[in-house]
Amino acid sequence: MDLAILRVASFIIVVHMSSILAEGATLFSELSNSLTVSATGADNTSPNGTKAGADELFVTWALSSAAQVDDSSYKTVELKLCFGVPSQIDRPWRKTNNVLSKDKTCGFNIGSPQPYNRAGNTINWLVRKEIPFAHYFVRAYVLDSAGEKVAYGQSSNAQRTSNLFRIEAISGRHASIDIAAAVFSAFSVISLLGFFFYEKTSTRGRKA
Ligand SMILES: *[C@@H]1O[C@H](CO)[C@@H](O)[C@H](O)[C@H]1NC(C)=O
């Protein structure tokens, strides 16, 4: 009886531990760099200056002709918009981590997942208007049938410093109006609190 409980308990612990390991141990450095990925503006123009909410990115990916890999386990492709190094400096919330579950480099989905095929695919993606101004590149992850990442390719170099492109807010005016509104509402809350405390202390002063 006790032995049975012990067995069940240790079984549960082992299952639990292995699920933690399975989730947490997928490292970016273990993925095979076997895709070529490119990103341009629509009509093959430069992607630099793409406007969020208005412009499209034209993304292509395919199995690299130089890659000597067995792609029989490749099932789906996820396209991601990722921060280049200049847009990660002093921003820990965009930090790169080799542990994929903790990596914050690639925060935005681009029309994925798609079925994998060797010849690749192209996609036109209207940049969503909430994408912030930054220097970006595009990464494609290949997933196997279990949904685990097994390979990738990206439009920048391994250091994520070359061939980056800027996405800009649709208009600078919106951002400055938002900032002004935030400043004014913070100011009004502070001044309201100020009057409140002034009122309280001065009435208390009069009573005493
Ligand atoms: C975008 O412009 C910067 C310089 O302003 C350049 O370094 C970069 O390579 C350009 N990106 C692309 C994809 O053309």
The ligand as an ORCA input file, in Angstrom:
! r2SCAN-3c Opt
* xyz 0 1
  C      18.055     50.163    -43.899
  O      18.876     51.331    -43.757
  C      20.034     51.158    -42.966
  C      20.752     52.479    -42.900
  O      19.859     53.522    -42.692
  C      20.930     50.089    -43.558
  O      22.043     49.867    -42.723
  C      20.150     48.801    -43.714
  O      20.944     47.825    -44.335
  C      18.885     49.035    -44.531
  N      18.122     47.789    -44.533
  C      17.753     47.166    -45.644
  C      17.072     45.869    -45.470
  O      17.973     47.619    -46.769
*
